[in-house]
């Protein structure tokens, strides 16, 4: 009885999290931005999204792991849930060890006088973001498959 509730919560939180990652892809794509606009835009995003998104990621992983634990009699379901949680952990690790340290640096920049290497930092941040979005998307797809599998045989 509790397993479906945790699966639902995990799927809902995962959808919100990956939706936020997708919104970042749409709103913070740095292509074509000059240095001043990029810094202003990125600093606004850092302020608006941190620490909300990492907390949402942690809650997502916890809900998925609880669903896996409560579904422990169904080994294929547990495997899919654990793999989904793993993808979200990867996304969280990318955030923690790549994007957040870069955000801390960008937060100190002046939009009127960004450093000479601002474009290298921008490009590195974007590559890491696309990778974490891919990991989150893979985790969400697995959760959707788990939910669909309950009603059909995959």
C-alpha positions in Angstrom: 0.0 0.0 0.0 2.8 2.4 0.8 5.0 1.5 -2.2 2.6 3.0 -4.8 2.4 6.2 -2.7 6.2 6.5 -2.6 6.4 5.7 -6.3 3.8 8.4 -7.0 5.7 11.0 -4.9 9.0 10.0 -6.4 7.6 10.3 -9.9 6.0 13.7 -9.1 9.2 15.1 -7.5 11.3 13.7 -10.4 9.0 15.4 -12.9 9.3 18.7 -11.1 13.1 18.3 -10.9 13.6 17.4 -14.5 11.1 20.1 -15.5 13.2 22.6 -13.7 16.3 21.2 -15.5 14.5 21.6 -18.8 13.5 25.2 -17.9 17.2 25.9 -17.2 18.0 24.6 -20.7 15.4 27.0 -22.1 16.1 30.0 -20.0 19.8 29.8 -19.3 21.2 28.6 -22.7 24.2 30.9 -23.0 24.3 30.8 -26.8 24.5 34.3 -28.2 24.7 36.1 -24.9 27.3 38.8 -24.3 29.3 38.7 -21.1 27.3 41.2 -19.2 24.0 39.6 -20.0 25.3 36.2 -19.3 26.6 37.2 -15.8 23.4 39.0 -14.9 21.2 36.1 -16.1 23.3 33.5 -14.4 23.5 35.3 -11.1 19.7 35.7 -11.1 19.3 32.0 -11.7 21.8 31.1 -8.9 19.8 33.3 -6.5 16.4 32.0 -7.6 17.2 28.2 -7.8 19.7 27.6 -5.1 19.1 25.8 -2.6 15.6 24.8 -3.8 16.7 22.5 -6.6 19.3 20.5 -4.7 16.7 19.9 -1.9 14.2 18.8 -4.5 16.8 16.4 -5.8 17.5 14.9 -2.4 13.8 14.5 -1.7 13.3 12.8 -5.1 16.1 10.2 -4.4 14.7 9.5 -0.9 11.2 8.9 -2.2 12.5 6.6 -5.0 14.6 4.7 -2.5 11.7 4.3 -0.2 9.6 3.0 -3.1 12.3 0.5 -3.9 12.6 -0.7 -0.3 8.8 -1.1 -0.1 8.8 -3.0 -3.4 11.6 -5.4 -2.4 9.5 -8.5 -3.3 9.5 -7.4 -7.0 13.1 -7.7 -8.0 12.8 -6.2 -11.5 10.8 -3.2 -10.1 13.4 -2.7 -7.4 16.2 -2.8 -10.0 14.5 -0.2 -12.2 13.8 2.1 -9.1 17.4 1.8 -7.9 18.7 2.6 -11.4 16.4 5.6 -11.6 17.6 6.7 -8.1 21.2 6.2 -9.4 20.6 8.5 -12.3 19.3 11.2 -9.9 22.3 10.7 -7.7 24.6 11.2 -10.7 22.7 14.4 -11.5 23.1 15.5 -7.9 26.8 14.8 -7.9 27.3 16.8 -11.1 25.4 19.6 -9.4 27.4 19.4 -6.2 30.9 19.0 -7.6 30.7 20.8 -11.0 27.8 23.3 -11.4 27.6 24.6 -7.8 31.4 25.4 -7.5 31.2 27.3 -10.8 28.1 29.1 -9.6 30.0 30.2 -6.5 32.6 31.8 -8.8 30.1 33.4 -11.2 28.2 34.8 -8.2 31.3 37.0 -7.4 31.6 38.4 -10.8 30.7 42.0 -11.8 28.4 42.1 -14.8 30.1 45.3 -15.9 33.6 43.7 -15.8 33.5 39.9 -16.1 36.8 38.1 -16.1 38.6 37.5 -19.4 37.9 33.7 -19.2 34.1 34.1 -18.6 33.3 32.2 -21.8 35.3 29.1 -20.8 33.5 29.0 -17.5 30.1 29.5 -19.3 30.9 26.6 -21.7 32.0 24.2 -19.0 28.9 25.0 -16.8 26.7 24.4 -19.8 28.3 21.0 -20.7 27.8 19.9 -17.1 24.2 21.1 -17.0 23.4 19.2 -20.2 24.9 16.1 -18.7 22.9 16.4 -15.5 19.8 17.0 -17.5 20.4 13.9 -19.4 20.9 11.9 -16.2 17.7 13.3 -14.7 15.8 12.6 -17.9 17.0 9.0 -17.9 15.9 8.6 -14.3 12.5 10.1 -15.1 12.0 7.8 -18.0 12.7 4.8 -15.8 10.2 6.0 -13.3 7.6 6.4 -16.0 8.4 2.9 -17.2 7.9 1.6 -13.7 4.5 3.3 -13.5 3.4 2.0 -16.9 4.7 -1.5 -16.1 2.3 -1.7 -13.3 -0.6 -1.6 -15.8 0.9 -3.4 -18.7 3.6 -6.0 -19.3 6.8 -4.5 -20.7 
